[in-house]
Structures are given as C-alpha cells and as structure tokens.
Amino acid sequence: MKMLYIIFFISLGTYVEATCANTIPITIWVHGTLTGPSFFMHDFFYRKLGMVHAQDYHRRYHCRDMALSLSTADPIVYPFEHFYFWGWSGRLSKTARKKEAQQLYLDVQELIQKYKNQYPDKDLFIRLISHSHGGNLLLNLAQAQDSEQPLTFDELILLSCPVQYATKEYVKCSSFKRIYSFYSADLYQVIDFQKIRRNGKTLKMHSGRRFDEIPTVHQAKIKINGWALMHIEFMLDKFLKHVPLLCKEIDAFYESLTAKDQLREKLLHIQHCCNRTKIHRKLF
C-alpha cells in the first residue's frame, strides 16, 4: 500500500505542488499576435500593457472570461484572485517577441517579490499560459534570464504555439520545470513563415506543430466531440474548461507509455455532453 501511495503522488507531478496548502498558484496569461484594425473584435482581443490582475478587467472583455473559465474549472489550481494577464505589443516579429520577453522577465520578477513580501511564509507556484505566438515569447524567457537572479517557472502551457527554429530548443531550458503543449490542425499555427540559414542559403519554412520529445515536455493534439479546434477556439470556454483535466490526463498518458511510444504523436479526444466529460487517448 505504501508503494502505491508513493506512485500516486509522483504521477500527479506538478499538480501536487500547485495544490499544496502552503503554496500560492500564480497564473499569468500571455496573448499572441494582435493583427487587424483595433476595432475588429475589440472586446475579445483587448489587453492592457504589462502585468494586470484579471479582476481589473471589465466584464465586457473576453480575457476576464478566460480567467473565469479556468478558475471555475479548478479554483484550487487556477484561483481567480491570483490570475494575471500580461499584455505586449502583439507584433508579428521574432525580434519584438525576444525584446518583449526581457520586459516580461522583469515584470514577473517584480510580481514574485511582491508576493514574497505579502506572503513571506508561502511558497509560490508560477504558471505561464500562452496562446499562439505568445508561446514563443514565453520560450524567449530562456535567453532573457539574469544569471544572477534566475527564475524558475513551474509550468508553461502553450496553446497552438507555432514551433519555430529560433525558439524550439528553449524548451530544454532548466528554468522550465514542465511544459504542456496542446495543438490542433488549424492553419494559423503553422502559416507564419520562418527564415532558416542552411548551407549558406536562406530557406523559408512554415512553422511546425510539435516540439522534440524530451522528458519535461508533454504535448498532444486535441479534438472535442470529433472536431479539431480552430486557432481562436483555444481561447474559448469550450476548450479552456478542460485544460486542468487535460494537463493531468497527458501526464498519465505519458507515464503509461514505453520510451519508444512516447516519441509518437498523441491525441486527446474530449467527448463532452450533458456536463459529462470523457477523454480518449490515441497514438499515431
């Protein structure tokens, strides 16, 4: 019985850390590229620059709904009172994302210090969630680190992140304890071209969907009721309310596989009907 007890807690991974009574789970959402005129779906894409608490957004703005979707699904792991949004320029530029990551690092550092001053006896669990190119901005934190004051991020959750040559190796950074990457078959994830130098030539290539398989990265393709998600649907309640369960499910999925099968593509198919949810696993 003791051995089963130990295995149970190991299998829950970072979930145990996030739910510890002495730990405050802090969630920070970083949006993706913002394109089109500012009036287009203004309330849906609206973001303030910098670190802003979710409750400081008016109910009219969709970002507040996203925070509520996650906190309602699991109020212990994603408490609304510790949920933040970090806004940036949203430019479609790898140079801009790299520069913005430096500011994000400073802002997270400042937020952590604020919590340490307010809750000196508590541990902090830092979770970063991103949509689309917000994920590449997060990965750029690997090179934005101050060697004298490095930060550790307990979780990165990347939603439909374009996998690019410039940042894909950053998933190996020791600052990221666990990375979850969920994707679909949507065109917007891969449509952004990247320039790669090979053999003295500049090549144009589409972005990818999957990172290299390493122990700290758990990734899967997602379907809901038989349908692949569109890029924007990763920001809707129909998906977000399943994120807490998906993270636990993909951890269990990986642990059930042999080392060889862990290299294969994985599908998590969510079947949701009448407030009942079941997740089916599949390998490709």
Secondary structure, DSSP 8 states (H G I E B T S, - for coil): -HHHHHHHHHHHTHHHHHH-TTEEEEEEEE-----S-TTTTHHHH---SEEEEGGGS-TTSHHHHHHHHHHHH-TTTS-GGGEEEEE----S-HHHHHHHHHHHHHHHHHHHHHHHHH-TT-EEEEEEEEETTHHHHHHTHHHH--TTS---BSEEEEES--B-TTTGGGGG-TTBS-EEEEE-S-HHHH-SEEEEEETTEEEEEE-BS-----TTEEEEEEEETTEE--GGGGGSHHHHTTHHHHHHHHHHHHHTS-TTGGGS-EEEEEEEETTEEEEEEEE-
